[in-house]
Structures are given as structure tokens and as C-alpha cells.
Amino acid sequence: MPARATNAASAQAMFAQLQQQAGAAGITLRAPPPEPTSCCGRGCNGCVWEGFLDAADYWREEALLQLG
């Protein structure tokens, strides 16, 4: 089971791993969440990257449920 993503690179790796597993099992997963494009880089409270990582974790949980 892939670990929870902690950054963009680990999220993309996790998406790829689960999509590969789903493809091998004949399961179609919904598209993973897109990476944010509006980060200002100032470490804001509620940064768009926090939302992305939360969405990536939700996508991961859904994918794992489908993969059973």
C-alpha cells in the first residue's frame, strides 16, 4: 500500500503506482487531483499545497477501496 503523499513528487509517484495497479486489475479510477498552480511560496496558513495533499490522500483512500 503506498504511503500518504508528503509533497508533489511523492503524490505523483503514488498516483502512478495506484493507477498501474488499477489498470492491471481492470479497474478505472477517477483522475487524481491536479497540482496547484497558484502557490505564492510564503507558507500561508491553509496553503493550496495543504489542500492538494488532503485531496491526494482522499483520492488514495478511494483508490485503495476500489482495489479492495
PLY file of the C-alpha trace (Angstrom):
ply
format ascii 1.0
element vertex 68
property float x
property float y
property float z
element edge 67
property int vertex1
property int vertex2
end_header
0.00 0.00 0.00
1.53 3.34 -0.99
2.15 5.80 1.80
0.38 9.13 2.13
1.91 11.80 -0.08
4.01 14.47 1.61
4.97 16.54 -1.44
4.28 16.83 -5.17
6.81 14.18 -6.16
5.51 11.58 -3.71
1.93 12.37 -4.76
2.75 11.80 -8.43
4.55 8.54 -7.59
1.59 7.38 -5.50
-0.87 8.28 -8.27
1.20 6.34 -10.82
1.54 3.29 -8.58
-2.17 3.05 -7.84
-3.17 3.73 -11.44
-0.83 0.95 -12.57
-2.32 -1.47 -10.03
-5.84 -0.49 -11.07
-5.03 -0.93 -14.76
-3.62 -4.40 -14.11
-6.84 -5.28 -12.27
-9.08 -3.83 -14.98
-10.33 -1.06 -12.69
-10.78 2.53 -13.85
-10.00 5.15 -11.22
-11.17 8.74 -11.38
-8.50 11.25 -12.33
-6.20 12.30 -9.49
-6.42 15.89 -8.26
-4.38 18.42 -10.26
-1.34 20.06 -8.71
-1.97 23.65 -7.60
-0.67 26.45 -9.78
-1.41 29.41 -7.52
1.02 28.97 -4.60
2.71 32.22 -3.60
5.51 30.44 -1.74
5.04 32.35 1.51
3.92 29.41 3.65
0.39 30.67 4.12
-1.92 29.10 6.67
-4.18 26.92 4.53
-1.69 26.81 1.64
-3.01 25.41 -1.63
-0.46 22.58 -1.24
-2.12 21.51 2.02
-5.42 21.24 0.16
-3.76 19.32 -2.66
-2.17 16.82 -0.26
-5.52 16.35 1.52
-7.20 15.76 -1.85
-4.41 13.35 -2.83
-4.95 11.42 0.40
-8.70 11.23 -0.24
-8.01 10.01 -3.80
-5.62 7.39 -2.38
-8.23 6.13 0.09
-10.87 5.86 -2.66
-8.42 4.04 -4.94
-7.50 1.57 -2.21
-11.18 0.87 -1.53
-11.75 0.14 -5.21
-8.69 -2.09 -5.36
-10.03 -3.97 -2.33
0 1
1 2
2 3
3 4
4 5
5 6
6 7
7 8
8 9
9 10
10 11
11 12
12 13
13 14
14 15
15 16
16 17
17 18
18 19
19 20
20 21
21 22
22 23
23 24
24 25
25 26
26 27
27 28
28 29
29 30
30 31
31 32
32 33
33 34
34 35
35 36
36 37
37 38
38 39
39 40
40 41
41 42
42 43
43 44
44 45
45 46
46 47
47 48
48 49
49 50
50 51
51 52
52 53
53 54
54 55
55 56
56 57
57 58
58 59
59 60
60 61
61 62
62 63
63 64
64 65
65 66
66 67
